[in-house]
Amino acid sequence: MLSPSTRSQIVKYLPWLGVLAASVAITVYMYFGTFTRYMSDDYCLLVDLNSGNIFAASWNKYLFSSNRFSNLFVLGLWELFGSHNVAYTPALLILLWVGGLFWLFKETNKLYNLKLNFPVMLLAAEALAVFTFYMTPNLFQSVYWRPGQVTYFTPLVFFVFLAAWLVRVVRKQSISTAFESFVIFVSFALAAFFIGGLSETIGAFHIAALLLATLAIIFFDKSPRRKPALTLLTALLIGAFAALLAMLFAPANSLRISDDAPSFFLVLSRSLQYAWSFIIDTLSILPTPSLAVFGISALVSYLLFIEKPNRKIDPRFWLVFVLIPLITYGLIFAIVAPSAYGQSYPVERVRFPAHFVLNAALLSLGVCIGVVAAQNKLPKYAPQVAILAAALAMLYPFWMIRQPVQTYAERRLWAQRWDEREAYLHSLIAAGETDLAIPALDGYEGTKELDLQANFWVNRCAAEYYGVNSIATFSVHPEEIKDFFSE
């Protein structure tokens, strides 16, 4: 039986084991992003980006091809770093997301005086990211591939930084002048407008989250921070609603949505069904990682709170066991609603934000269960068992990376062939050819590659991007393609 002092020391350093495992997994996910290359919609987006100045290009895209009006600004930022930026952007975004989540937890920790230490907050941030990546059915299209990355992953990165900034401003309450208040109000509104313009899926999710946060402040916060919090949330809601309206009434919608749009009640019915199906399917198909993220948070929470036995539970605390499932369902409902309006169950990359929400809910419920367990009289050996179980559970990310590591050779070879083919393409252009024929590559993770036919839409966009008349591909046997490029 461990003495209280020994147990306290173990609990103090135990989260670092989880941080180590999660950091290794995150590093693997970052590294695998370096095998990303341009394909499919990438070429068309780059053509749009290069069709004029960034504002004119975004306006033309909004009028004639897509209601998402912020995407080209993000693409333009990355393209400032050269054509190879597509291979390193995923790693940077992953790092930023984990950093943003950590900042959010740190600010929340200070706001409510939770007295959580550094490794616990870092573990929470990394675990939320790692389990979201692992449980996402098509990580390539959601995080690595540029069109899905800008539409579904990048907004979440921006969103956590905006949330952390909001908590910081509310916590410090350092706004001293009317002008400063006005500047911050406008900044929050514009930030929400920009984020909302990346995707109608994120726009709906953003509004739902903001409305729920506003209701929480109204009903549960009577402190002096209530007024600044509601002011900033109002600014965010104005920006988010403006973005959603801009996308709803975009002229380009006529190209994407048929005239026989479903009724409100049909969209409502589908959204309710899709949200429920997503939750049930995810928990039934991925029970082990779902249990792992819940178990890690519950065990760590329990061990932390038994070290603070005199901390009383607020009577309102018990509401969380009702509110967390309801909030989770409501947020996922908002995420799937645009797809329901588009008359289909959301495709894999669209479900990425929903996996984030579900994992956040599992983590939150685990924390609450741990708090309750720590307040009840359990057997004397319970802390020792919890320490052992937590240590084993924290090793789970090491097992999780088996999945991407098994695809390493395939991903590396595909990227190598793409690089060799592009070098060959540039050699043809340097030789003065304008109607190019290059070796075909297989599509990647369900994403379309260049077609055999020069008039295929991907080929047309690629030809315009490279400044030639046409690009067609021809089949080469996988065993012969290496010799082809070496000739």
Sequence and secondary structure as in RCSB ss.txt:
>XXXX:A:sequence
MLSPSTRSQIVKYLPWLGVLAASVAITVYMYFGTFTRYMSDDYCLLVDLNSGNIFAASWNKYLFSSNRFSNLFVL
GLWELFGSHNVAYTPALLILLWVGGLFWLFKETNKLYNLKLNFPVMLLAAEALAVFTFYMTPNLFQSVYWRPGQV
TYFTPLVFFVFLAAWLVRVVRKQSISTAFESFVIFVSFALAAFFIGGLSETIGAFHIAALLLATLAIIFFDKSPR
RKPALTLLTALLIGAFAALLAMLFAPANSLRISDDAPSFFLVLSRSLQYAWSFIIDTLSILPTPSLAVFGISALV
SYLLFIEKPNRKIDPRFWLVFVLIPLITYGLIFAIVAPSAYGQSYPVERVRFPAHFVLNAALLSLGVCIGVVAAQ
NKLPKYAPQVAILAAALAMLYPFWMIRQPVQTYAERRLWAQRWDEREAYLHSLIAAGETDLAIPALDGYEGTKEL
DLQANFWVNRCAAEYYGVNSIATFSVHPEEIKDFFSE
>XXXX:A:secstr
   HHHHHHHHHHTHHHHHHHHHHHHHHHHHHGGG    THHHHHHHHHTTSSHHHHHHHHHHHT S  SHHHHH
HHHHTT GGGGGTHHHHHHHHHHHHHHHHHHHHHHHTT    HHHHHHHHHHHHHHHHHH S HIIIIISHHHII
IIIHHHHHHHHHHHHHHHHHHH    SHHHHHHHHHHHHHHHHHHHTT HHHHHHHHHHHHHHHHHHHHH  STT
HHHHHHHHHHHHHHHHHHHHHHHT TTHHHHS SS   HHHHHHHHHHHHHHHHHHHHHHSHHHHHHHHHHHHHH
HHHHHHT TT    GGGGGHHHHHHHHHHHHHHHHHHHHHHTTS   TGGGHHHHHHHHHHHHHHHHHHHHHHHH
S   TTHHHHHHHHHHHHHTHHHHHTHHHHTTHHHHHHHHHHHHHHHHHHHHHHHTT SEEEEE    BTTB   
 SSTTSHHHHHHHHHHTSSEEEEE   TTTHHHHHH 
